[in-house]
Amino acid sequence: MVANPRANVNQAGPNLESLGLKSPMEVIDILGMLKIDGDPVIKDDKAFLDPRVKAKEVMEYFMKNFNVNPKELPHLASVVKHEMKRGLKA
């Protein structure tokens, strides 16, 4: 029996290009620089220097505070990016 290569397509997450994003790290960078209700997503400045620590802090913040699954973060980052672009054009 041959496994269907498309069977687990959604397990990798969404297509970043279709969301207007260039890389997984762009998702982390966009969400990491946010302040939500005056509270920064990344509290430790040293986390900005280490990509793994930064990604971990961003994922933990959104999971803990908003119950957002890591696979949903690209959608959120895409919305933030598009809103930032719209704000710059207005």
DRENZALO-394984 format. One record per residue (C-alpha): residue in one letter; x, y, z. Coordinates in nm, 3 decimals. Each point is the difference from the previous one (the first is absolute). Example, Ala and Ser with C-alpha at 12.3 -4.5 7.8 and 13.67 -1.06 7.14 Angstrom:
<site><aa>A</aa><c1>1.230</c1><c2>-0.450</c2><c3>0.780</c3></site>
<site><aa>S</aa><c1>0.137</c1><c2>0.344</c2><c3>-0.066</c3></site>
***
This chain:
<site><aa>M</aa><c1>0.000</c1><c2>0.000</c2><c3>0.000</c3></site>
<site><aa>V</aa><c1>0.139</c1><c2>0.339</c2><c3>-0.102</c3></site>
<site><aa>A</aa><c1>-0.055</c1><c2>0.293</c2><c3>0.233</c3></site>
<site><aa>N</aa><c1>-0.164</c1><c2>0.308</c2><c3>-0.146</c3></site>
<site><aa>P</aa><c1>0.258</c1><c2>0.283</c2><c3>0.012</c3></site>
<site><aa>R</aa><c1>-0.277</c1><c2>0.260</c2><c3>0.025</c3></site>
<site><aa>A</aa><c1>-0.171</c1><c2>-0.166</c2><c3>0.294</c3></site>
<site><aa>N</aa><c1>0.190</c1><c2>0.201</c2><c3>0.262</c3></site>
<site><aa>V</aa><c1>0.025</c1><c2>0.332</c2><c3>-0.184</c3></site>
<site><aa>N</aa><c1>-0.171</c1><c2>0.198</c2><c3>0.277</c3></site>
<site><aa>Q</aa><c1>0.231</c1><c2>-0.133</c2><c3>0.269</c3></site>
<site><aa>A</aa><c1>0.279</c1><c2>0.226</c2><c3>-0.130</c3></site>
<site><aa>G</aa><c1>-0.211</c1><c2>0.311</c2><c3>0.053</c3></site>
<site><aa>P</aa><c1>-0.128</c1><c2>0.259</c2><c3>-0.245</c3></site>
<site><aa>N</aa><c1>0.177</c1><c2>0.111</c2><c3>-0.315</c3></site>
<site><aa>L</aa><c1>0.192</c1><c2>0.309</c2><c3>0.111</c3></site>
<site><aa>E</aa><c1>0.028</c1><c2>0.148</c2><c3>-0.350</c3></site>
<site><aa>S</aa><c1>-0.376</c1><c2>-0.003</c2><c3>-0.043</c3></site>
<site><aa>L</aa><c1>-0.026</c1><c2>0.196</c2><c3>0.326</c3></site>
<site><aa>G</aa><c1>0.250</c1><c2>0.260</c2><c3>-0.122</c3></site>
<site><aa>L</aa><c1>0.280</c1><c2>-0.119</c2><c3>0.227</c3></site>
<site><aa>K</aa><c1>0.353</c1><c2>-0.089</c2><c3>-0.105</c3></site>
<site><aa>S</aa><c1>0.117</c1><c2>-0.240</c2><c3>0.271</c3></site>
<site><aa>P</aa><c1>-0.096</c1><c2>-0.159</c2><c3>0.331</c3></site>
<site><aa>M</aa><c1>0.239</c1><c2>0.239</c2><c3>0.174</c3></site>
<site><aa>E</aa><c1>-0.191</c1><c2>0.297</c2><c3>-0.143</c3></site>
<site><aa>V</aa><c1>-0.307</c1><c2>-0.129</c2><c3>0.187</c3></site>
<site><aa>I</aa><c1>0.196</c1><c2>-0.002</c2><c3>0.326</c3></site>
<site><aa>D</aa><c1>0.158</c1><c2>0.341</c2><c3>-0.071</c3></site>
<site><aa>I</aa><c1>-0.335</c1><c2>0.167</c2><c3>-0.071</c3></site>
<site><aa>L</aa><c1>-0.173</c1><c2>-0.145</c2><c3>0.304</c3></site>
<site><aa>G</aa><c1>0.304</c1><c2>0.045</c2><c3>0.225</c3></site>
<site><aa>M</aa><c1>0.010</c1><c2>0.376</c2><c3>-0.042</c3></site>
<site><aa>L</aa><c1>-0.363</c1><c2>0.051</c2><c3>0.104</c3></site>
<site><aa>K</aa><c1>-0.125</c1><c2>0.151</c2><c3>0.323</c3></site>
<site><aa>I</aa><c1>-0.343</c1><c2>-0.121</c2><c3>0.100</c3></site>
<site><aa>D</aa><c1>-0.181</c1><c2>0.207</c2><c3>0.262</c3></site>
<site><aa>G</aa><c1>0.334</c1><c2>0.166</c2><c3>0.079</c3></site>
<site><aa>D</aa><c1>0.163</c1><c2>-0.337</c2><c3>0.068</c3></site>
<site><aa>P</aa><c1>0.283</c1><c2>-0.099</c2><c3>-0.239</c3></site>
<site><aa>V</aa><c1>-0.020</c1><c2>-0.347</c2><c3>-0.149</c3></site>
<site><aa>I</aa><c1>0.374</c1><c2>-0.047</c2><c3>0.065</c3></site>
<site><aa>K</aa><c1>0.099</c1><c2>0.129</c2><c3>0.341</c3></site>
<site><aa>D</aa><c1>0.369</c1><c2>-0.097</c2><c3>-0.001</c3></site>
<site><aa>D</aa><c1>0.211</c1><c2>0.206</c2><c3>-0.241</c3></site>
<site><aa>K</aa><c1>0.253</c1><c2>-0.283</c2><c3>-0.027</c3></site>
<site><aa>A</aa><c1>-0.267</c1><c2>-0.215</c2><c3>-0.164</c3></site>
<site><aa>F</aa><c1>0.018</c1><c2>0.222</c2><c3>-0.308</c3></site>
<site><aa>L</aa><c1>0.356</c1><c2>-0.120</c2><c3>-0.059</c3></site>
<site><aa>D</aa><c1>-0.076</c1><c2>-0.373</c2><c3>0.005</c3></site>
<site><aa>P</aa><c1>-0.258</c1><c2>-0.110</c2><c3>-0.261</c3></site>
<site><aa>R</aa><c1>-0.093</c1><c2>-0.317</c2><c3>0.189</c3></site>
<site><aa>V</aa><c1>-0.065</c1><c2>0.183</c2><c3>0.325</c3></site>
<site><aa>K</aa><c1>-0.193</c1><c2>0.271</c2><c3>-0.183</c3></site>
<site><aa>A</aa><c1>-0.219</c1><c2>-0.259</c2><c3>-0.176</c3></site>
<site><aa>K</aa><c1>-0.060</c1><c2>-0.185</c2><c3>0.327</c3></site>
<site><aa>E</aa><c1>-0.102</c1><c2>0.319</c2><c3>0.184</c3></site>
<site><aa>V</aa><c1>-0.236</c1><c2>0.110</c2><c3>-0.278</c3></site>
<site><aa>M</aa><c1>-0.169</c1><c2>-0.341</c2><c3>-0.019</c3></site>
<site><aa>E</aa><c1>-0.031</c1><c2>-0.024</c2><c3>0.378</c3></site>
<site><aa>Y</aa><c1>-0.142</c1><c2>0.353</c2><c3>0.028</c3></site>
<site><aa>F</aa><c1>-0.277</c1><c2>-0.057</c2><c3>-0.254</c3></site>
<site><aa>M</aa><c1>-0.081</c1><c2>-0.349</c2><c3>0.130</c3></site>
<site><aa>K</aa><c1>-0.015</c1><c2>0.115</c2><c3>0.364</c3></site>
<site><aa>N</aa><c1>-0.187</c1><c2>0.328</c2><c3>-0.046</c3></site>
<site><aa>F</aa><c1>-0.223</c1><c2>-0.068</c2><c3>-0.300</c3></site>
<site><aa>N</aa><c1>0.001</c1><c2>-0.381</c2><c3>-0.041</c3></site>
<site><aa>V</aa><c1>0.134</c1><c2>0.041</c2><c3>-0.356</c3></site>
<site><aa>N</aa><c1>0.152</c1><c2>-0.315</c2><c3>-0.147</c3></site>
<site><aa>P</aa><c1>0.347</c1><c2>0.050</c2><c3>-0.158</c3></site>
<site><aa>K</aa><c1>-0.141</c1><c2>-0.107</c2><c3>-0.339</c3></site>
<site><aa>E</aa><c1>-0.238</c1><c2>0.298</c2><c3>0.016</c3></site>
<site><aa>L</aa><c1>0.276</c1><c2>0.257</c2><c3>0.059</c3></site>
<site><aa>P</aa><c1>0.077</c1><c2>0.051</c2><c3>-0.373</c3></site>
<site><aa>H</aa><c1>-0.361</c1><c2>0.111</c2><c3>-0.056</c3></site>
<site><aa>L</aa><c1>0.027</c1><c2>0.249</c2><c3>0.286</c3></site>
<site><aa>A</aa><c1>0.336</c1><c2>0.131</c2><c3>-0.125</c3></site>
<site><aa>S</aa><c1>-0.145</c1><c2>0.039</c2><c3>-0.349</c3></site>
<site><aa>V</aa><c1>-0.286</c1><c2>0.214</c2><c3>0.130</c3></site>
<site><aa>V</aa><c1>0.242</c1><c2>0.214</c2><c3>0.203</c3></site>
<site><aa>K</aa><c1>0.230</c1><c2>0.045</c2><c3>-0.301</c3></site>
<site><aa>H</aa><c1>-0.285</c1><c2>0.101</c2><c3>-0.231</c3></site>
<site><aa>E</aa><c1>-0.139</c1><c2>0.245</c2><c3>0.258</c3></site>
<site><aa>M</aa><c1>0.346</c1><c2>0.154</c2><c3>0.043</c3></site>
<site><aa>K</aa><c1>0.029</c1><c2>0.045</c2><c3>-0.377</c3></site>
<site><aa>R</aa><c1>-0.347</c1><c2>0.156</c2><c3>-0.020</c3></site>
<site><aa>G</aa><c1>0.088</c1><c2>0.237</c2><c3>0.282</c3></site>
<site><aa>L</aa><c1>0.313</c1><c2>0.116</c2><c3>-0.179</c3></site>
<site><aa>K</aa><c1>-0.191</c1><c2>0.074</c2><c3>-0.322</c3></site>
<site><aa>A</aa><c1>-0.282</c1><c2>0.193</c2><c3>0.166</c3></site>
***
